[in-house]
Amino acid sequence: MTRKRREWSLDEFKVAEAPGLDRFHDFGLPLPLMRGIARLGFEYCTPIQSEALPYALSDYDIVGQAQTGTGKTAAFLIALITHQLENPLPAPREPGFPRSLILAPTRELAMQTPTMPLRLRAIARRAWYLSSAAWISSGSACVLPRTPSISSSRRRAD
């Protein structure tokens, strides 16, 4: 028996406008992404997210500096997942062909970074899978389950 999933609406995630704060609602993010953001309890952007998201969502390269725990990784992944949701592949790829290659400057960050998409996994169940990214850090790799191996990372990512 197939269980029918109830459709989720942005009306279920009400966040009041607040002076000086940007809401994730304000960026026109895809509905599956907004559902995941709601599940994580994110309501308002941090200052680095407010500054970075408009550019990242417009396909600009960005550089940002902020303290640990301020949401830099979330901003990066929100832009990445938005791009992948808005630009689906015309056909499924063979295993081992990543859509994204994410580089981390330290082993510690490479080990921490995958926890966010693991939490965001429910965001885009059909559109963005963990197997679509390989994480590489200065000389070491954090390869998630079902991700391409380092040897296959020579294949072109989106």
Backbone torsions as a table, in degrees:
resi	resn	phi	psi	omega
1	MET	NA	125.9	179.4
2	THR	-86.8	128.6	179.0
3	ARG	-87.9	123.8	-179.6
4	LYS	-81.2	126.7	-179.3
5	ARG	-85.5	132.5	178.8
6	ARG	-69.1	136.1	177.5
7	GLU	-67.3	138.3	179.3
8	TRP	-99.9	143.4	-179.2
9	SER	-123.8	148.6	177.3
10	LEU	-63.2	-20.1	175.9
11	ASP	-62.5	-20.2	178.9
12	GLU	-80.4	-6.2	-177.3
13	PHE	-126.8	77.3	-178.9
14	LYS	-89.6	127.4	176.7
15	VAL	-132.0	119.0	-177.6
16	ALA	-67.1	144.6	173.5
17	GLU	-66.1	142.3	-179.9
18	ALA	-135.4	135.2	-179.3
19	PRO	-58.0	130.3	176.3
20	GLY	80.3	0.5	179.7
21	LEU	-120.1	138.3	174.7
22	ASP	-96.4	136.8	174.9
23	ARG	-96.6	155.5	175.4
24	PHE	-64.4	-25.6	175.9
25	HIS	-57.9	-30.9	-172.8
26	ASP	-72.5	-7.4	-174.2
27	PHE	-104.3	1.8	178.5
28	GLY	62.5	39.3	-179.0
29	LEU	-72.1	152.4	179.0
30	PRO	-59.5	146.9	-177.1
31	LEU	-55.9	-43.9	178.4
32	PRO	-60.7	-35.4	177.8
33	LEU	-68.7	-42.3	178.4
34	MET	-63.0	-34.5	177.7
35	ARG	-63.0	-44.7	178.0
36	GLY	-64.8	-39.7	177.6
37	ILE	-62.3	-41.0	177.7
38	ALA	-63.5	-43.2	-179.9
39	ARG	-63.0	-33.0	178.3
40	LEU	-78.7	-10.8	178.8
41	GLY	82.7	13.9	176.6
42	PHE	-76.0	129.3	177.3
43	GLU	-117.5	-55.1	-177.8
44	TYR	-113.0	146.6	178.3
45	CYS	-72.4	149.1	170.2
46	THR	-77.2	166.2	179.7
47	PRO	-55.6	-41.7	179.8
48	ILE	-66.5	-35.6	177.8
49	GLN	-68.0	-41.3	178.7
50	SER	-61.7	-36.3	-179.8
51	GLU	-78.5	-39.5	-172.0
52	ALA	-83.1	-40.8	-172.0
53	LEU	-58.2	-43.0	179.7
54	PRO	-57.7	-38.2	179.6
55	TYR	-76.6	-46.6	-178.5
56	ALA	-61.7	-39.3	179.5
57	LEU	-72.3	-15.7	176.4
58	SER	-97.9	15.5	176.8
59	ASP	68.0	27.5	172.6
60	TYR	-91.9	147.6	170.9
61	ASP	-76.3	141.8	-179.1
62	ILE	-133.9	155.8	171.8
63	VAL	-130.2	131.4	179.7
64	GLY	-138.0	149.8	178.2
65	GLN	-132.0	125.6	177.8
66	ALA	-158.2	163.9	-178.7
67	GLN	-64.9	161.6	175.5
68	THR	-58.5	138.7	176.0
69	GLY	85.6	12.6	-177.7
70	THR	-97.4	1.1	174.7
71	GLY	98.3	17.2	178.8
72	LYS	-62.0	-46.2	-179.2
73	THR	-62.9	-42.3	178.6
74	ALA	-61.0	-42.6	179.4
75	ALA	-61.3	-44.8	179.2
76	PHE	-60.6	-47.8	-177.2
77	LEU	-71.2	-33.1	176.0
78	ILE	-61.5	-43.9	178.6
79	ALA	-66.3	-42.2	-180.0
80	LEU	-63.4	-48.5	-178.8
81	ILE	-66.4	-38.7	176.2
82	THR	-58.5	-46.9	179.9
83	HIS	-59.4	-43.9	-178.0
84	GLN	-69.3	-36.2	177.5
85	LEU	-68.2	-38.6	-177.4
86	GLU	-81.2	-13.2	-179.8
87	ASN	-130.2	67.8	-178.0
88	PRO	-65.8	153.9	176.3
89	LEU	-70.5	143.8	179.2
90	PRO	-67.0	-26.5	178.4
91	ALA	-148.2	153.1	178.5
92	PRO	-60.6	145.1	177.4
93	ARG	-89.2	157.4	172.6
94	GLU	-67.6	152.6	174.1
95	PRO	-57.4	141.9	179.2
96	GLY	96.1	1.2	177.1
97	PHE	-111.1	96.1	-176.7
98	PRO	-72.2	151.4	171.2
99	ARG	-89.0	-21.8	-177.1
100	SER	-141.1	145.1	172.4
101	LEU	-123.3	117.3	-174.6
102	ILE	-109.7	118.7	-179.2
103	LEU	-98.9	138.6	177.8
104	ALA	-124.3	139.4	-175.3
105	PRO	-74.3	-18.9	-179.2
106	THR	-135.1	156.7	177.3
107	ARG	-61.9	-39.7	-179.6
108	GLU	-59.7	-46.7	179.3
109	LEU	-67.1	-37.2	177.9
110	ALA	-63.1	-31.7	179.0
111	MET	-79.3	-30.9	-179.1
112	GLN	-81.9	-37.9	-172.7
113	THR	-56.8	-41.4	-178.9
114	PRO	-64.9	-15.3	-179.8
115	THR	-67.1	-30.3	179.8
116	MET	-66.6	-51.3	178.2
117	PRO	-66.0	-26.6	174.3
118	LEU	-61.3	-40.1	177.9
119	ARG	-74.2	-31.2	-179.7
120	LEU	-84.5	-4.1	-174.0
121	ARG	-52.2	-38.7	-179.3
122	ALA	-68.7	-14.7	-177.0
123	ILE	-59.3	-50.7	-171.8
124	ALA	-132.0	66.2	-171.7
125	ARG	-48.8	-45.0	-175.7
126	ARG	-96.2	-21.0	-170.7
127	ALA	-95.6	-26.0	-176.0
128	TRP	-141.6	115.4	-177.4
129	TYR	-112.1	153.6	178.5
130	LEU	-60.5	-25.8	-179.8
131	SER	-70.3	-1.5	-178.3
132	SER	-93.9	8.5	-179.6
133	ALA	-138.5	145.5	172.3
134	ALA	-119.8	137.5	-176.9
135	TRP	-111.3	123.4	-178.1
136	ILE	-128.1	136.4	178.7
137	SER	-125.8	148.9	-179.2
138	SER	-24.0	85.7	174.5
139	GLY	87.5	-9.3	178.8
140	SER	-129.7	164.4	-178.5
141	ALA	-129.0	143.6	171.2
142	CYS	-114.5	96.3	-175.6
143	VAL	-98.6	120.2	-178.9
144	LEU	-75.4	160.5	178.6
145	PRO	-53.0	135.5	177.5
146	ARG	66.5	17.3	175.6
147	THR	-91.0	163.7	179.1
148	PRO	-66.4	152.2	176.9
149	SER	-76.6	168.1	179.4
150	ILE	-59.9	-39.4	-179.2
151	SER	-61.8	-31.1	-179.9
152	SER	-86.6	-2.7	-179.2
153	SER	-70.4	-7.7	176.1
154	ARG	-72.3	-15.3	178.1
155	ARG	-70.6	149.6	-174.8
156	ARG	-68.4	130.7	171.9
157	ALA	-98.2	163.8	178.1
158	ASP	-62.4	NA	NA
